[in-house]
Each structure stands twice: as C-alpha cells, then as structure tokens.
C-alpha cells in the first residue's frame, strides 16, 4: 500500500506520527500472515488512524478513510468490533485493512489474491458469461454470472453500476487476467453470521426471515445468515397444493425453529406452528350432531377422510358409507375431491379425531356399530402425515442447496 506507507511517517491531527502513536499503545508484536482475518475491537481513534485491540496485548491500526460512510462520517466508535485483514508490519506497527480500494496497484491486487483479502470493484457492464468489473481504479476484471451471489428474485440492476466487494479467485498473466467472486465474500459473511447465531438460537424459538427460494417440496428461508428449509407440510394446517400461491420469493415471514442440526448443516422451520391449532376449537365448530359439507381428501381401506376446515379432517368409516351394505373399498361409493354432506358423530380434540357419517344415511346407520373400527395405528399414521410429523427424508441441506443451485 504505497499511499498508506507514506502516511506512516506523517503526523496525525494531534501532531504525533503513526509510529509514535503506536509506541504509546505498548504493543506486543504478534505474528500474522498477510491476508489473515482477525476480529478486533476499536480502542482508539486518532486523526487518520483507528487503533485495534487484537487480543493478547496485540494491537494494530487501520486507515480511518476505510471506515467512513458515503457521507464521510466514521462508521465505528471505541468499543465496536470489526473484521479486518492483516496487510503488513511497518515501523513497529501492524497495518490492517477491511478491503483494498481504488488506490491499489496490480502488485496490491496480487497480494489480495494471495492473502484472500476482499477488494472493492465497480461493475461496469454485462459481458458474455458475466460482468466486467473495474478494480484498483482502471484494472479490468471478470465476474462470472455464477459468482455474483444474486438470487433469482434479484435483478442485475442492483449489481451493475455499483461498487461491491469481491474476492480474487484467479490472477494470471501478471494481472491481465483477473477473475472475481462476490459470492465467496457473501458466503464467508453468511458463515460468520451463522457462527454468531449458534449461541443465540434454540429450537422452538420464533424468528423473522425472508423466503429465498421456492421448490415443490418447500421453501428456503434465510433468518439473517442462516438458511433452512420450510417443508410444504409446515406451511399451513391445511393441505398446500401450490406453494407459490401461498409464498413468494423475497416475502418476509415469521417462523418457528423446528430443528437445528449444526453438525449436518440442516435446519428446518415451521410457519404452521406460529398459527393457532385448529383442533383447539374443533369441538366448538363441529359439535356432535351437526351437519357440514366437506371434501373427500383421501381414501383408505377403512374409510374416507373428509376435510371440514384447514387442518380438520374427519373419518367416515367404510361401514357407514353404503347404508349398511358391505363394500370392499370406499372407492366403490365415493371418490377423492367429491363434496359430501356429513354429520358429526363424535369429536376427540386430544386425539385429533373426528368421527363422521353421511348425513343422508346417518339415521339409518346411527344404531349400527361399525363391523371393524378404524385401526388405531393407521389412524395415527394418517394424523402424523397430515400434521407434518412424519416428514419424508429429503437428504441433507447440502443436497437440497445443490438442487437449488442447479435451477439457477
């Protein structure tokens, strides 16, 4: 950093040189590799420099200009934690950077490539296969489409004609062939956010997130650095036939954390759990003896399940489907999707069971006991399936993310 090196011997606004200011901090030199990332605390702001506590009695400094916002105001204060990269040790001081900017040379770009230091670039225009990016003022570089980090719901309008941070993934022909990745920077930031969230999140917690991608089996939701799956069975209490009619990419949602598997990198959420359980009011809405119109949603060997409301399915046992006549399967008298008028015979909210009979046949079968009651195990399986408690294996989140990337 030629410009920065010149500043090392200059006096700051207080009249002391960088070396003198550093000496006042009683710094104990530590060994850092160029490009090594550190988490540091701002301990002093003086003139052109911001001093950092690196832990273990080690301190460093970063140029104040790197930490200014667009209005020229300093974005940090004493006590704030920042992430920085080691550049070099000069005159008893260790110099750090948050990124290399427009003052960098090709030599600095090579240092950034070797050290993995982010570099600021200006996206000029779209070219074949990606975008042309200007770095270090006028050096041309290339960012492939796959490395922009843009989601499908984002347009390139927010990418082109803007400054972004990139990581140099290829540096060839003495800097005449430079390939960049913005995605690498975003992935690193996401991993750091995820690490910070590990100590904050617990299963059962309700959090806010944004829908990032929608697939037939569910939707991916980002809760601020951690992305997990919202399975289709957890979107609502009722059956969801078309996820896209319920959710949109970019939509903000409030979800419950269902599972946190840090080792397998698998996280799942529930939208349904943030909603009232319909079975809590089922006995009031569908008391015994009342008649309702529902839709047949599933046929089993022991009867037909009829949906009366979101999350509320009742069973018409096979013995009550044909006025006492023996049939081998419910499909002989009813079909999936058919509207049926049914009478409620019994409600068990605790077991989430609703016993029904065909309204037109109810008087004829009221005194007839079912020849074979619905198998308890089969009924439990149905309830688990419709309540989302028996999810089908979908592989690791990595597998799902790979499938997601294949669609981009």
C-alpha positions in Angstrom: 0.0 0.0 0.0 2.3 2.8 -1.3 0.0 5.6 -0.2 -0.5 4.2 3.2 3.2 3.6 3.7 3.8 7.3 3.1 1.3 8.1 5.9 3.3 6.0 8.4 5.8 8.8 8.9 3.3 11.6 8.8 1.9 13.4 11.8 -1.8 13.0 12.5 -4.1 15.8 13.6 -2.6 15.6 17.1 1.0 16.1 15.9 2.3 12.6 16.6 3.4 10.2 13.9 1.9 6.8 13.4 5.0 5.1 14.9 4.8 7.3 18.0 1.1 6.7 18.4 1.7 3.0 18.1 4.5 3.1 20.7 2.1 4.8 23.1 -0.1 1.7 22.9 2.6 -0.6 24.3 2.1 -3.0 21.5 3.4 -6.6 21.8 4.2 -7.7 18.3 2.4 -10.9 17.1 2.9 -13.0 14.0 0.2 -12.6 11.4 0.2 -13.9 7.8 -0.7 -11.4 5.1 -4.4 -11.8 4.4 -5.2 -13.3 7.8 -8.6 -12.3 9.0 -9.0 -11.0 12.6 -11.9 -9.9 14.8 -10.7 -6.8 16.6 -12.1 -4.1 19.0 -11.7 -0.4 18.3 -9.7 1.0 21.2 -8.7 4.4 20.0 -9.5 6.9 17.2 -6.8 9.4 16.4 -6.5 11.6 13.3 -6.1 9.4 10.2 -5.9 6.1 12.1 -8.2 3.8 14.0 -6.4 1.6 16.5 -7.5 -2.0 17.1 -7.1 -4.4 20.1 -6.3 -7.8 18.6 -6.3 -9.7 21.9 -3.3 -11.0 23.8 -1.9 -7.4 24.2 -1.5 -7.1 20.5 -2.7 -4.1 18.6 -2.9 -2.9 15.1 -4.2 0.1 13.0 -6.4 0.7 10.1 -6.7 3.8 7.9 -9.6 6.0 9.1 -10.7 6.5 5.5 -11.7 2.9 5.1 -14.3 3.2 7.8 -16.2 6.2 6.5 -19.7 6.0 5.2 -20.9 7.7 2.0 -21.5 10.9 3.9 -17.9 10.9 5.2 -18.9 10.0 8.7 -17.0 7.5 10.7 -19.0 4.2 11.0 -17.3 2.9 14.1 -16.7 4.1 17.7 -14.5 3.0 20.5 -15.6 -0.4 21.8 -17.0 -1.6 18.5 -15.9 -4.9 17.0 -14.8 -5.0 13.4 -13.4 -7.6 11.0 -10.1 -6.8 9.3 -7.3 -8.4 7.3 -3.6 -8.1 8.0 -1.5 -6.3 5.4 2.0 -5.8 6.8 4.1 -4.8 9.8 5.8 -1.5 9.3 7.9 0.5 11.8 6.8 -1.4 14.9 3.1 -1.2 13.8 0.8 -3.7 12.2 -1.4 -2.4 9.4 -4.8 -3.9 8.7 -7.5 -3.3 6.0 -11.2 -4.1 5.6 -10.7 -4.2 1.8 -8.4 -2.9 -0.9 -9.9 0.0 -2.7 -9.3 2.2 -5.7 -5.8 3.2 -4.7 -4.5 -0.4 -5.0 -1.9 -1.3 -7.7 -1.6 -4.5 -9.6 1.0 -5.6 -7.0 -1.5 -5.0 -4.3 -4.1 -7.0 -6.3 -1.7 -9.9 -6.3 -1.3 -9.6 -2.6 -5.0 -9.6 -2.2 -5.2 -12.7 -4.3 -2.5 -14.5 -2.3 -4.0 -13.4 1.0 -7.6 -13.8 0.2 -8.3 -10.1 1.0 -11.5 -8.7 -0.3 -11.2 -5.9 -2.9 -13.6 -3.3 -3.9 -14.7 -3.2 -7.5 -17.1 -1.2 -9.7 -19.3 -3.3 -12.0 -19.1 -1.7 -15.4 -21.4 -3.7 -17.7 -22.7 -7.2 -18.6 -20.5 -9.2 -21.0 -20.6 -12.7 -22.3 -20.8 -15.1 -19.4 -20.7 -12.5 -16.7 -19.8 -8.9 -15.9 -16.8 -6.6 -16.5 -15.6 -5.1 -13.2 -13.0 -2.3 -12.7 -10.7 -2.8 -9.7 -7.8 -0.6 -8.5 -9.2 2.3 -10.5 -8.8 1.0 -14.0 -7.8 -2.6 -14.0 -10.3 -4.8 -15.8 -11.5 -8.0 -14.2 -14.3 -10.5 -14.8 -17.0 -11.9 -12.5 -18.9 -14.9 -13.9 -22.7 -15.0 -13.6 -22.5 -17.9 -11.1 -20.3 -15.9 -8.8 -22.4 -12.7 -8.4 -24.3 -14.0 -5.4 -27.5 -12.7 -6.9 -30.7 -14.7 -6.0 -33.2 -15.5 -8.7 -35.6 -12.8 -7.4 -32.9 -10.1 -7.6 -32.2 -8.2 -10.8 -28.8 -7.2 -12.1 -29.9 -3.6 -11.8 -28.7 -3.6 -8.2 -25.4 -5.2 -9.4 -24.4 -3.2 -12.4 -23.1 0.4 -11.9 -22.5 -0.2 -8.2 -19.5 -0.9 -6.0 -19.2 -4.3 -4.4 -16.7 -6.4 -2.5 -15.1 -9.3 -4.4 -12.5 -12.0 -3.8 -9.9 -12.6 -6.5 -10.2 -16.3 -7.5 -7.7 -16.2 -10.4 -4.8 -13.9 -11.0 -2.9 -14.6 -14.3 -0.8 -13.0 -16.9 0.7 -10.5 -14.4 -2.8 -9.1 -13.6 -4.2 -9.1 -17.2 -6.5 -12.0 -16.4 -8.3 -11.5 -13.1 -11.4 -13.4 -12.2 -13.6 -12.3 -9.3 -16.2 -13.8 -7.0 -18.7 -11.8 -5.0 -20.4 -14.9 -3.9 -17.3 -16.0 -2.0 -17.5 -12.8 0.1 -21.2 -13.3 0.8 -20.7 -17.0 1.7 -18.0 -16.0 4.2 -20.2 -13.4 5.7 -23.1 -15.9 5.9 -20.8 -18.4 7.7 -19.7 -15.8 10.2 -23.3 -14.8 10.9 -24.2 -18.5 11.3 -21.5 -19.0 13.8 -22.8 -16.0 15.8 -26.3 -17.3 15.6 -25.3 -20.7 17.0 -25.2 -19.3 20.6 -28.5 -17.4 20.2 -30.9 -19.8 18.5 -32.8 -22.6 20.2 -35.5 -25.0 18.8 -39.0 -23.6 19.4 -37.9 -20.0 19.0 -40.0 -17.8 16.7 -37.8 -15.7 14.3 -38.3 -13.5 11.3 -36.9 -14.5 7.9 -37.1 -14.0 4.2 -38.1 -16.6 1.6 -35.1 -17.0 -0.7 -36.2 -19.9 -2.9 -39.3 -22.0 -3.5 -39.3 -25.6 -4.6 -42.1 -28.2 -4.8 -41.1 -29.8 -1.5 -40.9 -26.5 0.4 -39.3 -23.1 0.6 -35.9 -21.9 1.8 -35.9 -19.2 4.4 -33.0 -17.0 5.5 -33.2 -15.8 9.1 -30.3 -13.5 9.0 -27.2 -15.5 8.0 -28.7 -19.0 8.4 -30.8 -20.6 5.7 -33.1 -23.5 6.4 -36.0 -25.4 4.9 -39.7 -24.7 5.4 -41.2 -28.0 4.3 -44.5 -27.9 2.5 -46.1 -29.8 5.4 -45.2 -26.9 7.7 -46.6 -24.1 5.7 -50.2 -24.3 7.0 -52.6 -26.6 8.8 -54.5 -27.3 5.6 -53.2 -29.1 2.6 -51.0 -26.9 0.4 -51.3 -27.9 -3.2 -49.3 -25.0 -4.7 -46.6 -23.4 -2.5 -46.3 -20.4 -4.9 -49.9 -19.5 -4.2 -49.0 -19.1 -0.5 -45.5 -17.8 -0.6 -43.3 -15.6 -2.8 -39.6 -15.2 -3.0 -38.5 -12.2 -1.1 -41.5 -12.4 1.2 -40.9 -11.7 4.9 -42.2 -14.4 7.2 -42.3 -15.3 10.9 -41.4 -18.9 11.5 -40.8 -21.3 14.4 -37.4 -23.1 14.5 -38.2 -26.8 14.3 -34.8 -28.4 14.0 -31.2 -27.1 14.4 -28.7 -29.7 13.3 -25.4 -27.9 13.2 -23.3 -31.0 12.5 -25.3 -32.0 9.5 -25.8 -28.3 8.5 -29.6 -29.0 8.4 -32.1 -26.5 9.7 -35.9 -26.6 9.4 -38.7 -24.1 10.2 -42.5 -24.1 10.6 -44.9 -21.5 9.6 -47.8 -23.6 10.8 -46.6 -23.6 14.4 -47.0 -19.8 14.5 -50.7 -20.2 13.8 -53.5 -21.3 16.2 -54.0 -25.1 16.3 -57.5 -25.6 14.7 -58.1 -28.7 16.9 -58.3 -26.4 19.9 -61.7 -25.1 18.7 -62.8 -28.2 16.7 -65.4 -29.2 19.4 -67.0 -25.8 19.3 -67.0 -25.5 15.5 -68.1 -29.1 14.8 -70.2 -30.4 17.8 -71.7 -33.9 17.7 -75.0 -33.9 15.8 -74.2 -31.0 13.4 -74.2 -31.3 9.7 -71.5 -29.9 7.4 -70.3 -30.1 3.8 -66.7 -31.3 3.3 -64.4 -32.6 0.6 -63.0 -36.1 0.4 -59.3 -35.8 0.6 -58.2 -39.4 1.0 -59.5 -42.9 0.7 -58.1 -45.8 2.8 -59.1 -49.4 3.2 -61.0 -48.5 6.4 -62.9 -45.4 5.2 -62.9 -41.9 3.6 -61.3 -38.8 5.2 -63.3 -35.7 4.7 -61.8 -32.2 5.2 -64.1 -29.8 7.0 -61.6 -26.9 7.6 -57.9 -26.2 7.4 -56.2 -28.9 9.4 -59.5 -30.6 10.4 -60.2 -34.0 8.7 -62.8 -36.4 9.9 -63.3 -40.1 9.1 -66.4 -41.7 7.6 -65.8 -45.4 8.4 -66.3 -47.8 5.5 -69.3 -49.4 7.4 -71.1 -46.1 7.2 -70.6 -45.4 3.5 -73.3 -47.6 2.0 -76.3 -47.8 4.3 -75.1 -51.0 6.0 -74.2 -52.7 2.7 -70.9 -54.5 2.6 -68.3 -52.9 0.3 -64.7 -53.8 -0.2 -63.3 -50.3 -0.6 -64.7 -46.7 -0.2 -63.9 -46.0 -3.8 -67.0 -48.1 -4.7 -69.2 -45.3 -3.4 -67.1 -42.1 -3.1 -64.1 -40.5 -4.8 -61.3 -38.1 -3.9 -62.3 -34.5 -4.4 -66.1 -35.2 -4.0 -68.2 -32.9 -1.9 -70.0 -34.8 0.9 -72.6 -33.7 3.4 -71.7 -35.4 6.7 -73.0 -35.5 10.2 -70.6 -35.3 13.2 -70.9 -38.3 15.5 -68.0 -37.7 17.9 -65.1 -35.3 18.5 -61.9 -36.1 20.3 -59.7 -33.0 20.2 -56.9 -34.5 22.3 -56.5 -37.4 19.9 -57.3 -35.2 16.9 -60.1 -37.5 15.7 -63.5 -36.6 14.2 -66.0 -39.4 13.6 -68.4 -38.7 10.7 -71.3 -40.4 8.9 -73.0 -39.5 5.6 -75.8 -37.1 6.6 -78.4 -38.7 4.3 -77.6 -42.1 5.8 -77.0 -41.1 9.4 -80.5 -42.0 10.7 -80.2 -45.5 9.1 -76.7 -46.2 10.5 -76.9 -44.4 13.8 -77.7 -47.6 15.7 -75.3 -49.8 13.6 -71.9 -50.4 15.2 -69.0 -50.4 12.8 -68.0 -54.0 12.0 -64.4 -53.1 12.1 -63.2 -49.9 13.8 -60.5 -47.8 12.1 -57.2 -49.4 13.0 -55.5 -47.1 15.6 -52.1 -47.4 14.1 -53.4 -46.5 10.6 -55.3 -43.5 12.0 -52.2 -42.3 13.9 -50.1 -42.6 10.7 -52.7 -40.5 8.9 -52.7 -37.8 11.6 -48.8 -37.7 11.6 -48.7 -37.4 7.8 -51.3 -34.6 7.6 -49.8 -32.8 10.6 -46.3 -32.9 9.2 -44.9 -35.0 12.0 -43.8 -37.8 9.6 -41.7 -35.9 7.0 -40.3 -37.9 4.1 -36.4 -38.0 4.1 -35.1 -35.2 1.8 -31.4 -35.6 2.3 -29.1 -33.1 3.9 -29.5 -29.3 3.5 -26.3 -29.5 1.3 -28.2 -31.9 -1.1 -31.1 -29.5 -1.2 -28.9 -26.5 -1.7 -27.2 -28.3 -4.6 -30.6 -29.0 -6.2 -31.4 -25.3 -5.7 -28.2 -24.1 -7.4 -28.9 -26.4 -10.3 -32.1 -24.4 -11.0 -30.2 -21.0 -11.1 
